[in-house]
């Protein structure tokens, strides 16, 4: 994988012309497995890779949704420290660089070009916005770097960019929108609810989730009705107009894919409007707002959340290491 880059005239970890996605995944899995099973006393196997391996990460680091980016940044830094402490990847240390995505397409594309052309990144990771994920994915053939999306959920990333257009540099490790739209409908079909409405984000993720939710629950429960929809722009801090619009239609339940701080704000304001005295709220939960769900539940608000934490040895160890890091001042 160590080859000269025609763009920068420097070693870079990119695809050979004959490398397929399947071949890349197999070789990567074998390399990672060899690192994972090696005793701590042994150094990572030497693969003669460039030093350091540079990874550019962009995420939302500002505004009401900035908590997501902070989690991503802290998790990446923790992983970097642990990997480097064990000898890096193939004997090469990892170096990270973070930039604020701002949930804007032009900013996301600019960040990607900066990482590769100016900073010399070997890999790109991150991205919260579905629209940004699609835009950055579009330019990956020209940048010729591996992009691993860790949050943007649009199904079009895999279906259009990877499957239809065969952009081999694009990967994603997060769940696609199917889980938020289709799986929510499978749960919601058993609720004593006929009339549905939504308050969701005004962009790809929110609208596609609502579309999939409606299509799926209609098949499972044909008698349901969809009485209102309202889509809130990024950065919304006052949901009163959206709440009033939806409640005027008299829904039995509200489906929402608002997330992060905006979801917490929306629910607090909905409580003031006494929304939950008349409706059920169905919101696919995220780690950022799981703690708030418990507080809302104690107030008598019914919330159907769909966030599961598997009890596996590796994930349990990761949570313990995270908890041990009480202070992050040394790495932020």
Beta strands, then each sheet from edge to edge (+ up, - down):
strand 1: 2-4
strand 2: 11-13
strand 3: 53-59
strand 4: 94-100
strand 5: 123-126
strand 6: 146-149
strand 7: 170-172
strand 8: 195-201
strand 9: 225-232
strand 10: 253-256
strand 11: 280-283
strand 12: 303-304
sheet 1: 1+ 2-
sheet 2: 4+ 3+ 5+ 6+ 7+
sheet 3: 9+ 8+ 10+ 11+ 12+
end
